């Protein structure tokens, strides 16, 4: 009898250990990423992916206004104004007209990969919308007020390039 009880106890321990291992492997508390194409966007964001261009990396871009200034290129220091939202419409960041533009070197990883991929080719004075998949945004980890695996929507205004 004692051997059978010990055997059942070992089986229980093995099952609990296996379940814990499976839970740890699945472990992230972030929701699984939803493809951009399957994302529900708030009406206020006016995102109709049919009007955007999909780049090979899954980033969606659309120029609302084509500027008449110099073209922004990788390696340049650029200044932009922007608004950023979650697909739900909740704002996550902005740099508006009342603030100094946000400056960075384009293409060196100083900003999210979606910006490094989606801003080159804009003209100063232009307005571009970016729909950024999680892999080109903040990834699977929570970042500030941005939940992991979030699809992001940015409106970028190109101010200067040098």
DRENVODO-643832 format. One line per 3 residues: number of its first residue (from 1); for each residue z negated, y, x negated of C-alpha. Coordinates in pm, whole numbers. Example, Ala and Ser with C-alpha at 12.3 -4.5 7.8 and 13.67 -1.06 7.14 Angstrom:
2
1) -780 -450 -1230 | -714 -106 -1367
This chain:
162
1) 0 0 0 | -90 245 -272 | 251 187 -438
4) 439 260 -112 | 242 582 -54 | 306 691 -411
7) 675 614 -369 | 697 823 -47 | 514 1107 -222
10) 763 1097 -511 | 1052 1105 -264 | 901 1410 -90
13) 855 1588 -422 | 1214 1506 -519 | 1345 1638 -185
16) 1145 1960 -208 | 1259 2008 -568 | 1622 1952 -469
19) 1596 2199 -179 | 1437 2460 -405 | 1711 2411 -663
22) 1979 2451 -396 | 1806 2767 -270 | 1785 2908 -623
25) 2151 2833 -683 | 2245 3016 -365 | 1963 3254 -444
28) 2093 3608 -412 | 1950 3800 -122 | 2272 4003 -104
31) 2507 3907 177 | 2816 3720 68 | 3111 3952 -1
34) 3347 4007 288 | 3711 4062 191 | 3815 4423 239
37) 4075 4304 490 | 3799 4150 707 | 3563 4447 683
40) 3475 4643 996 | 3494 5014 912 | 3319 5287 1110
43) 3565 5487 1320 | 3443 5806 1150 | 3588 5683 819
46) 3942 5665 960 | 4029 5361 751 | 4349 5190 863
49) 4440 4960 573 | 4802 4951 692 | 4830 5316 574
52) 4687 5235 227 | 4848 5077 -76 | 4676 4761 -198
55) 4662 4734 -577 | 4664 4391 -747 | 4287 4408 -811
58) 4215 4446 -436 | 4156 4822 -444 | 4316 5022 -162
61) 4441 5377 -229 | 4595 5649 -14 | 4678 6009 -97
64) 4587 6241 190 | 4709 6539 -12 | 4933 6516 -318
67) 4824 6792 -553 | 5060 7013 -750 | 4862 7019 -1075
70) 4863 6794 -1381 | 4846 6417 -1337 | 4509 6256 -1415
73) 4536 5992 -1687 | 4310 5741 -1857 | 4124 5897 -2149
76) 4115 6246 -2000 | 3799 6427 -1903 | 3836 6488 -1532
79) 3627 6672 -1276 | 3619 6566 -913 | 3444 6637 -589
82) 3380 6335 -372 | 3211 6174 -77 | 3120 5806 -69
85) 3030 5590 229 | 2947 5233 310 | 3192 5068 551
88) 2930 5128 823 | 2983 5501 775 | 2647 5561 606
91) 2686 5819 326 | 2586 5699 -21 | 2681 5987 -250
94) 2862 6319 -259 | 2945 6615 -474 | 3063 6891 -243
97) 3204 7241 -280 | 2857 7395 -312 | 2791 7183 -623
100) 2950 7170 -966 | 3228 6909 -982 | 3140 6570 -1127
103) 3293 6527 -1473 | 3359 6207 -1669 | 3609 6047 -1904
106) 3852 5842 -1698 | 3907 5478 -1784 | 3617 5405 -2019
109) 3368 5257 -1771 | 3170 5578 -1717 | 3213 5529 -1339
112) 3265 5226 -1115 | 3577 5022 -1191 | 3728 5125 -856
115) 3737 5486 -973 | 3876 5397 -1317 | 4155 5201 -1144
118) 4212 5428 -844 | 4204 5782 -984 | 4474 5767 -1256
121) 4800 5905 -1120 | 4634 6162 -893 | 4734 6522 -939
124) 4487 6807 -973 | 4449 6955 -626 | 4510 6616 -467
127) 4289 6423 -227 | 4280 6045 -253 | 4096 5787 -45
130) 3976 5470 -213 | 3857 5155 -37 | 3667 4971 -308
133) 3588 4598 -291 | 3243 4493 -418 | 3379 4358 -748
136) 3510 4707 -833 | 3203 4886 -695 | 2844 4783 -755
139) 2896 4406 -734 | 2650 4165 -580 | 2332 4349 -683
142) 2169 4624 -479 | 2219 4961 -648 | 2007 5250 -528
145) 2076 5272 -155 | 2387 5053 -178 | 2333 4691 -70
148) 2490 4422 -285 | 2847 4316 -199 | 2922 4643 -19
151) 3275 4765 45 | 3280 5136 -38 | 3500 5420 88
154) 3544 5728 -131 | 3732 6050 -74 | 3812 6204 -413
157) 3935 6561 -474 | 4079 6613 -821 | 3955 6948 -956
160) 4052 6954 -1326 | 4186 6735 -1607 | 4183 6802 -1979
